[in-house]
Amino acid sequence: LEWFDVDLPDSAPQTADFPQSFEIFNPYPNPFNSVVNLPFRLNKADRVEVSVYDPLGRLMWSEEASFPIGKSQIAIDSGSWGTGLYFINVVTLSNSRTFKIVQIK
């Protein structure tokens, strides 16, 4: 940045932009065609388990993984599913939430 004649401070201020709580955002797009995204934000590193069920309670898709503090997203590929209503269940050690999603082909 010296080339642009910009003065830099000796040390940048440290600001913590950590979420204060666990947040799960609405899946998008909804309705969807073949991939639906599930964004969430963790206030601490945690394991997240995501499962998708059809209206009869059959497991269609599942994934469990560890995520760091901050915003993350899981992409759910539904290429082999039919048109219809599905339920996404998201579980962490301290929270859970369920969403309705609709696939249109």
Summary of the structure (lengths in Angstrom):
residues: 105
radius of gyration: 18.9
end to end distance: 50.6
largest distance: 64.9
contacts: 254
relative contact order: 0.26
helix: 3%
strand: 50%
